[in-house]
Amino acid sequence: MYLGLSLLVVGVVLCLNGIWQTGRIQDREIILINAVAALVFFAIVLLTALAAGQPADLLDAGMTLLFGTTYLWVAYNRATGSSGEGLGWFSGLVALTAAPMALRVLAQAEGIFDLWLAACWAAWAGLWFLYFLNLALRRGSARLTSVATLFCGVFTGWLPGLAVLHGITL
């Protein structure tokens, strides 16, 4: 129900975070979009959880909570000047949590949109893994991570979110 909104928010915040990582947005400025995204996701989690009819319905809420927590943590780190190591370890756990979603969505796919969504889960898991490498292990490429963040923002969030909100689906 909230897919279009969620994708749009993911897309905008990832695009801006990718630009921020290149040094074109100041740390203090990036706080706002990450905090707003976290609030939107926490509201979606609450609405989804309240509408859940059975425990399995909470899967979407739980996965959405991972996005919201990520963005809140980015905002917190920028506001406090934290190193990001905690966010890095969190990102590693989230990557392990998101990867099976790609397989689950793929196994249940009924059309092109579902195949695309499975690819999105794989891309998001990969992106969280890049953050794990960069922040927790201090390995990896900051440039690759910023490009991957921007790419995921455009192609897994922003453009598809606009399409869904405008009623364009495959």
Summary of the structure (lengths in Angstrom):
residues: 170
radius of gyration: 15.4
end to end distance: 16.3
largest distance: 45.0
contacts: 554
relative contact order: 0.17
helix: 84%
strand: 0%
